[in-house]
Amino acid sequence: MKAKDYLKIFTSQKMAVTALLAFSSGFPLPLVSGTLDVWMRSEKIDLATIGLLSLVQIPYSLKVFWAPLMDHFHIPFRHARAGWMLVTQLLLAGSIFALGNLDPKSALWMMVPMALLVSFLGASQDIVIDGYRAEVLKEKERGMGAALASVGGRVGFLVSGSVALVLSQHLPWKTVYAIMACFMGVGVLGSLFSPAPDCAVAPSKTLRESVIEPFQEYLKRDRAVLLLLFVLLFKLGDVVAGKMLSPFLLDTGFTREELGLVNKGFGMVVSIIGGVVGGALYTKWGMRKSLWIFGILQMLSNFVFVAQYYAGKNDWMLFASVGIENFCGSLGSIAFVALLMSLCQTGFAGTQYALLSSLFALTRTVAATPTGYLAEYLGWPVFFTLSAVLAIPGLWMLRNLWGSIGEEKPEHP
């Protein structure tokens, strides 16, 4: 492909809509997690209660259970996914506004179900946006689409997280959440201008078809179980290293302020750049080559923290290690998201993407659990070396799955 072809894809209506919807998808979670935690603590709510409030995020882990309903029932508006997108976004705006109007001191018992509602609607929005993206983007568009989805989601996360906290220094929380509710208009714009997929998605005839057939269809594929294992393993090394990164840097002697500026701020900027570069390279190379090269770079990037350990508290090395890890990790994420999209069948995309992303979330949770014990027992250099080694099984499986990955998905009649 020539440069003008990349530019044509990047500036298309599909890509603009993908970025807008990604912003909307990443936006709600901080409002029921980090931002809400700061609000609670600023109102002198005890730490035990704040910790328990993390349970309101559980719909994001359970969305696979109602995803079939959103594939089955269509709201008549523009195309099969647009109706659900618009409804969830409008309800999110209303529920975020309502959450901001509650007082943590006198109405905490009302805030919990309202925050749970925001999480449920946010997870539901994710189901339909992920399904739409898998259906509307063609093979050559998935790399750039995954890049813009990553960038848009991070910007949404930044606005409802960092920007909201800055505003809270000068405005009442009620006003902050009202402003945040207005930002859901970004997603509404994406829904209103979202082009229909080339293949119209007809609603399934029965609820059984919506619940059972997405899983049956997937499991009938060649080497379906191996593909699921690959989804579980491809980002394993990255997940293990990432969980212990902040404690490692603190142990190395860096301050919390330095972690915030470099690991979070600079790291996010580099990851966005990595997403854009990864999307362009994916568009040029295709899925198989991208998975190989990005996967290897993602694995090798873990060794920079071994170098950081021996360099000690060195600011230049900190920028280098954080930059390399975030850039290479972002490359791997682009290929991974594009892979998930390719594995979803038109008509079942919402359910199948929810299943695959839930499997990855399970890996992220389970694999991260023993990392503290491993780091204490092995020491930092061996721990980060082990995290790189844990990426090898995924690359080995990629070699065995070469014929299955990247095939055109069938269309659901």
N, C-alpha and C positions, 0 to 999 in steps of 0.2 A: 504494500500500500504506500502511496505517496503522501507527502505532508498535507496536501490539500484534502486528501481523504480523511486523515485524522482530524483535521480542523472541521470538516463537514460533520463528522460524528459528534465531536465535542460541542459544537454550536447548535446541534439539532434540538427540536422541541422535546424529544424524549429525554435528552440529557439534562435540560433545564428542569423538567418535571421531576426527574430522578433526584436531583440535588434538593429541590424544594421539599419533596416527600421525605428524603433522608433527614433533613433538618427537623421536620415534624416528628419523625420516628424517634430520634435521639433526644428530643426536647423534654418529654414529661418525666423521665426517670429521676433526674436530680431533684425535682420538686417534691418527691416523696422519699428521697434518700438524703444526700448530703446537704442540700439547701434546707430541707425540713429539719434535719438534725441541728443545724446552726440556729434556726428559729427557736426550736424547743429549748436548747441550752441557754439562749439569750433571755428566755423567759423563766429561767431557773428550774426547768423540769429536770428531775433526777436522771442520772446516767443509766440506771437500770431500765427505766421506762423508755428512754431513747433507744437503748439496745433492742428492746422488745419491738419497737416500732419498725425495725427492719423487716419484720414479718409482713408488712403491708406490700412489700415488693414481690411476694410469692406468685402472683398471677403471671409474672414474666417467665417463671419456671414451669408453669402448668398450662400454658396457652395451647399446647398440642391437643388438650382434651376438648376444647370447644372450637378449634380450627375447622373441623369437618362441618360444623353448622354454618360457618361463614362461607365455606365453599358451596354448601348445598343451597342456602337461601340467598337470593339476589335481590337487592333493592333497585328498582328500575330507575336508573339515572345514567345517561351517557353510555357506560359499558358495565360489564359484570362487577368490576371491582370499585368503580368510582363511587357508587352509592354508599357502600360500607365505609370507604375512606372519608367521605364528607360527613356522614353521620357520627362516626367516632371522633372526628376532629371538632365538630361543633359541640358534642357532649363533653369532650375534654376541656374546651374553653370554658364552658359553664361550670364544670366540676372544679377546675383550678381556681376560678373566681370564687366559688362557694367555699373552698378550702381556706382561702386567704381571709375570708370574712369571719372565721371562727377564732375564738380565743383559747390558746392552749391551757391557760390557767383555769378557766371556768367551764370550758366545753371540750376537754380532751376526749371525752367519751364519744363526742360527735366527730372529732377530727379523724379518729382511727378509721371508721367506716368510709368517710369521705376520701381519705388518702388511699384506702383500698380500692375505692371506685376509680380514682385517677389511675391507679396501677392497672386495674382490669381493662379500662378503656385504652390505656397506652399499649398494653400487650395485644389487645384486639386490633388496634391500628397497625401494629407491627405485622400481625398475621396477614392482613389484606395488602399492605404495602410490599411485604416480601414476596407474596404470591404474584402481585401485579408486576413487580420488577422481573421476576423469573419468566413471566409470560410475554412481556412486551419487548424485552431486549433480545436481539438476535445474537448469534455466536460472536460475530465480529464487534458487537457493541458491549459485550459483557465486561470486558476489562475496564473500559472507560466508565461504564455504569457502576461497577464495583468501586472504582476510585472515587467517583462523585458521591456515591452512597456513604463511603467512609468519611470523606471530607464534610459533607452535609451533616452527617450524624454527629461528628465531633464539634462542629460549629453550634449545632443545637444544644449539645451537652454543655458547651462553654457558656452560652447565653443564659440557660436556666440554672447553671451552677455559679460560675465566677461573676458574671454580670449581675445576677440577682443578688449576690452577696455584697457587691460594691454598692448597688442601689439601696440595700437595707441599712447601710451606714447613714444615709441621708433621708430616707423615706420610711413611713410605717410599713410593717409587713403586709398589711391589707392592701396598700397601694402597690407594693412590689408584686404580689401575686396577681393583682388586677392587670398590671402591665404584662406579666408573663402570659396571662390568659389571651391577651391580644396577639401575642406572637404565634398562636395557633393559626392565625390568618395566613401565615406562610404556607402551611400545609393545605389549607382550604384552596389557595390559589393553585397549588399543584394538582389537587383533585379536579378543579374546574377546567383546567387546561390539559388534563392527562389524555393522550391519544389512546384509542382503543387498540388492543393487540390485533395483529393481522388475522389471527384465527379466533373467531368469536367463541366465548366460553358459554356453553349451554348449561343451565342448572341441572344437577343430577336428578334422575327421576325419583329416587327413593332416598330416605335418610340412611339406609343400610349402604347404599352405593357410595354415599359421602363418607361414611365412617370406616367401612371395611375395605372398599376397593382401592383407596390410595395406598394402603399398606400391602394389599395383595398385588397390585400392579408393580410396586417397587420390588417386592420379594421374588417375583417371577423373573426379574432381569438376570442376565448372566453375571455371576459373581457378585450378587447383591450384598451378601453378608460381608465379603471382603471390602466392598466399597464403604459399608458402614464402619468397619474397623479402620479404614483409611481416614474417614472423617474424624474418628476418635483420636487418631495418632498423629496426624499431620502437624498440628500445632502443640503437641505435647511438650517438647523441649522448651518452646517459647513460654508456655504457661508456667512451667516449673521455675524457670529463671525469673520471670516477671514477678511472681509472688513474693520472692525474697529480695527484690532489688532495693526497695527503700530501706529495709533493715540493714542490708549490706552497706549501703552508702552511709548510713548513720554510724555504723560500726567503724567505717573507714575514717570518720572524723568530720564529715560534712554536716552543716547545720540544717535545721528544718527549712530555714529561709532559702538556703542554696538548693535544697531538694525541690522546693516549690518553683524557684525560678528556672532551674536547669532541667531537672527530671520531668517536671510537669509542663512548664511553659515552653522552654526550648524543645523539649521532647515532642510536644504536641505539634509545634511548627514543622519539625523535621518529618514527623509521621505523615502530616498532610502533604508535604513535598514528595515523600516516598509513595504516597497513594497516587498522586498525579503521574509520577514517573512510571510507577508500576502499571497503571492503566494504559499508558501509551505503549509500553513494552509488551504488555499482554495483547494489545490490539495487533501489534506487529508479529509476535511470536506464536500466538495461539495458546491454548490451555496446557497441552502436554509439556512443551518446552518451558513455559512459565512456571509450572509446578516444580519441575526439576531445578531450574536455576534459582528461583526464589526460595525454594525449600532448602537448597544447599547453603545459600547466603544466610537464610534465617538461622540455620544450625550453626554456622561458623561465627555468627555475630555474638553468640554466647561466650566465646572465648575472650572477648574484649574485657569482660569483668574479671577474668583471671589476671589480665594485664593491669587492670585498675587496682587489683589487690596488691600487686607487687610495686606499683607506682605510688601507692598510698594516697594521701590527701593532696592530689595534684589537680588544680582547676582545669588546666588544658586537657588532661586525660579524662576528666569528668565529662567535659563537652564532647570529646571524641567518642567515648564509650556510650554515652547516652544517645548521641547522634547516630552512630552506627547501628546500635540495637533497635532504635525506633524506626530508622529508615528501612532496615532489612526486615524487621517484623511487619512493617506496613506492606512491603512487597509481598510477603507470604500471605498476609490477610487478603490482599486483592485477589490472588490466585485462588484462595480458599473460598471466598464469597462467590467468585465466578463459578467454581466447581459446584457449590451448593445450588446455584441457579440452574446449572446444566442438568442436575439430577432430578429436577422437578418437572413433572408432566403437566402440560396444559390442562386445566380443569381441576387438577388436584394440587396445584402449586402451593396454595396457602397451607394445606395440611402437611404436605411433604416437606416444605421448607421449615415449618414449625417443628416437625419431627427431627430433622437433621440438625437444626440450630439448638434444639433441646439436648440432643446427644452431645454436641460440643460443649454446651453449658455444663452438662454432667461431668465431662472430662475435666473442665476447668475447675469445678468444685472439688472433685475427688482427688485429682492429681495435686492440687494445691495444699490439701490437708496435711500430708506428712512432711512438707518441705522444711518446716522449722526444725523438726527433729533431725532430718538429714543434714541440714546446714550445721547444726550444733555438733553432730557426731563426726561428720566428714571434714569440716572446715570449709572455708569459702572457695579456695582454688579447686578442690576435688568436687565440691557441690556444683559449681558452674561447668566443670568438665563433664560431670554426669548429666547435667541438663542438655548439653550438646549431644551426648551419646544417645539420649532418649529420643532424639529426632531421627535416628537411623532407621528404626522399624518402619516409620512412615515412608521414608524414601525407598526402603526395600520393597514395601508393598506397592509403591508407585511403579516400580520396575515390573512387578507381576500383573499390575492392572492396566498396563499401557494400552491394551486393546479396548478396555471398557470405558476409560475416561475420555470425555470429550465427544462421545457419539451424539448424534442428533437425537433429541428426545421425541417420542411419538406424541401424537396429538390425541386428546380425548375427544371422541365424537360428541 
